[in-house]
Amino acid sequence: MRVTVLTTGTNNTKPIYEPLRRLGNDLTVIVYDAMDEHSQLPKAVGASRPDWVLLIGAIEAHHGK
């Protein structure tokens, strides 16, 4: 299965999505808080042609963006 992961750049998100890779899924990881233009997210997700999307969010006040 193709999975697109939308995640923050923090170091504690990898343990959340890496098990999906170990189960044989094809992962595309997009670090959305590093993007200057969030309006490009739908195009980036569409280009990866995922079967499933995993969103890992953050509380803005704790994350800085």
HUBEL-V342328 format. One record per helix or strand of 2 or more residues. SS is the DSSP state (H for helix, E for strand). FROM is the first residue (numbers start at 0). TO is the last residue. Records with the same first field share a line. If there is no record, write none. Layout:
BEGIN
SS: FROM-TO ; FROM-TO
END
This chain:
BEGIN
E: 1-6 ; 25-30 ; 51-54
H: 13-21 ; 31-33 ; 37-47 ; 59-62
END
